[in-house]
Amino acid sequence: MSLIKNAFSDGPILIPYIAAGDPDQEATVEYVAALVRGGAKIIELGLPFSEPIADGPIIQEAINRALEAGMTPGKFFELVSRMDCEVPIVVMTYYNIVHQYGEIPIESFVSDSVKCGISGMIIPDLPVEEAELLLKVCNKRGVDLIFIIAPTTREQRIKKIMEKISGFVYVQARLGTTGIHRDVSQTTYESLDRLRKYNIPKAVGFGVSNADQAAEIIGSGADGVIAGSVFVDMIDKGRIEGVDREDTIRLLEEKARELVRGIRGGTENNKP
């Protein structure tokens, strides 16, 4: 069993996202540690790309700040190798970076991912129909390739994704891009119902920002909650308002604990 799939073995989990290098590399190391202390069981770490089509304004701005601060794929791998993270790390980036990195396209990116301790990948602009080469290399190196299933994904395509996917399935809670929302979209329930027959962990993302949402999502049958914009927004507000870094670290840990409490509440409600 992969490290990522094993992370779900004790019940539903929190998977937070932050952008690597926002506002700088040292802060990223400390922020990841805070999220793990707060109860995160997997970290989704964004490798910045100049055209992040799946991300909303909050995360796009964080990616731009990281790029302006000098983040590159090489520096990203160096950063991850310094983290000594206790939980699996999933890199979230775009296919142009994967394909153009290193001397051997795709192979170089996956190889360096493994060397620094990355366990999985999310490449939102890579359709499963075009993922054969990356899948082959990931399978050979023991890296989970995680696909996103949107509310509009048709059943035939879901079956194709489920034949290739490993780790967990990323369930897109609503149409559009990432962001902060205060409700749980009806499409979340519909997507979870469609995926219930597949024996793979299902983690819901896009718009999760509070404990009530987390509880509702887990109570509806999800195995994990992915939250990104809410954490990235806290980091940015700390930067804008001149908040001491230690206070931002504390707030990130507290928000993670809040979401974990919601997840546990949803788990209790979901018991037969």
N, C-alpha and C positions, 0 to 999 in steps of 0.2 A: 504493500500500500504506500502511495506517495505521501510525503510530509504534509502536503496540502489536504488531501483527502482525510488523512489521519487527524488533522486539526478539528474535524467535525465529529470525532468519535465520542466525545463526552457531551454532545448536545449542540444546539444552535450557538453561533458565534458572531462576534463583531469583526468586520474587516474595514478598517479606516484607510482613507487615501490622503496622501499629501504629495505635493510636487517637490521632487528632489532639487535642492539648491535655492529654495524660496524661504527666507530671504538670502541665506548663504548655506554653505555645506555643514558647518559646525552646528548651526541651528537645526538642520535636518536630522542629524545624529541624535541630538537631545530630544527633538519632538517625537521621533520614532520610539525612543526609550520611554517617554512619557505615555504614549499610546499603549505600549505593551504593559506598562505598570497599571494602566487603567483597565486592562482586561482584553485587549485585542489579541486574537489568536492567529491572524494573518495580517500582514501589512501590504497594502497595495501602494507601490511607490511609482510616481509618475516620472518617466524620462522625457524631459521637455522636447517638444517638436513645434516648429513654427506655425503649423496649420492644424491645430487640434480640433478636428471637425466634430467630435462627439462631446466636447466639453462646452459648458456654458460660460458666461462672462467671468464668474468668480475664479474658476480654474484657469481659464484662458489668461487672465491677468497674472495669476501666479506663475504660469508657464513663461510668460513674457519676462517677468521679473527674474526668474531663474536663468533664462537665456542671456539677459542683459548682465547678469552677475557672472557669466562665463561658463555655465553648465554645458558640458558636452557628453557624448556617450562614454568616452574614455574616463572622464572625471566622475561620471555616474558610477561606473564599475569600481573605481577606486574608493568612492564614498561608501558603497554598499559593503565592500570588503573590510572597511574599518568599523562597521556597525556592531559586530558581534551580537547580532539580533537573536533573541531566544525563540522567535516564531518564524514560520516561513515568510519569505518576501516574494511578492508577485510584481513584476515590472509591467507597467501599463504605458505603451508607447504606440507609435505608428509605423506602418510597414516600410516607408521610405528609409527610416533609420536602420531597420533590421537588414534591409536589402543592400544598403550602401556601406555598411560598417565593415571595416577590416579588409584583409586581402582576399578572403574567400567569402562571397556573399552568403548570408544566412548562417553558415557554419561558424564563422568568426564571432558573430553576435551571440549565438547560443553557447559556444564554447566559453567565451568570457563571462557570460551570465552564470554558468555553472561554477567557474573558478571563483567568483566572488560570493557565491552562496545563494543565488536566486533559484527559486523552486518552480516558478510558473510565469507565464506571459499572457497578457491580454492585448490583442492587436485589433482595435475596433474597426479599422478600415480594411481588414483582410477577410474577405468572404471565404467560407469553408471550401467552396469550389476551387479556389486558387491557393489553398494552403497546403497542398500535398508535400511540397519540398520542405517547408518549415516543420510540418508535422513529422516527417520522416526523421529530420535532424533532432527534433525535440524528443521523440520517442527513443531514439538511439542514446541520447544523453540523459534521459530520465527527467525531463522538464515537462510540466503540465502545460498544455496549450488550451486556454479557456476562451470560449466563444460567448458572445452576447446574444441573447434571444429577445427580440423586441416584441411589443404587443401585436405588430403586424406580420410577424414571421409565420409563414404558412406551415401546415402540418408536415407536408412532404419535406420541406427544408429542415424542420425541427428534427425529423428522423435522420436526415443526413448529418446534421451537426452532432446528434447524440451518438452516432457511429464513430465519430472522430474525437470527441471531446474527452478531456481527462481533468481530474482535480475537482472542479465544480462548474456548474453552469451559472453564468451571470444573467440574472433575470432583470431586464430593463423595465422599471416600474411604470414608466409613462413615455409617450412620444416626445421627441425633441431632444434637447441636450441636458446635461447635468445642471443642478441648481438646488436651491433651498425651497422646500415646499412645506406646508403645515398640515397637509392631509395625505391620506393614502389613496392613490388613484384606483378607480374601479378596475382598470386594466391589470393591476397587480394580482387581484384575486383570479381574474380570468386566466392570466398566464400561469399562475401556480396550479390551477385546475388542469390546464392542458399538459403540464409537465409532471403531474403527480405519478403517472405510471412509470416514469423513468427512474432507475435506481442510481441516482447521482445527487450529491448535495446541491441545493438550489439557494443561491444568495441573491437577494434583491437590492438593487441600487437605483440611483437617480432620484434625488429629492428627499432622502431620509435625514431628519435633523433633530428629532427628539425621542424621548423614551416611549411616549404613547404610540408613535408611529412604529417604532421597533417592536413593541409588544403586539400591535395589531398584525404586523407582517409575519412575525413568528407564529402567532395564533392562527394564521391562515395557512400554515403549512410550510413556510420557508425554513431553511436550515441555517441561514445567515443573513446578516444585514450589512450592506456596504454603505458607508457614509463618507463623503469627500468634501463637498462644498462647505458644510458647516465647520469643518476643521480648518480648511483653507481660509475661510472668511475670518475666523478667530485669529489666525496668524497675521492676516493683513491688517485687521483692526489694531492689533498690538503694535504693528509697525507704524501705522498712521498716527496713532495716539501716543506714541513714544512709551508704551508700556514696557517695563523691565522684562527681559527675556524669561527670567525665573517665574514671573507671574503668568506669562503666556504658556509656559510649560505646565504650570499648575492648572490653568484653565483647560488645556487640552486633556490632561489626565482626568479632570473632573467630568468633562463632557463624555469621554470614553466610558467612565464608570456609570454615568447616567444612562447611556445607551445600553450598556451591559445589563443594568437593572431592568430596563424595559424588555430586553431579550429574555431574561429569566422569568419576568412576569408573563410574557407571551407563551413561554414554555409551559408554565403551570396551567395556563388557561387552555392549552392545547392537549392536555392529558385526557385520556378517555375516562 
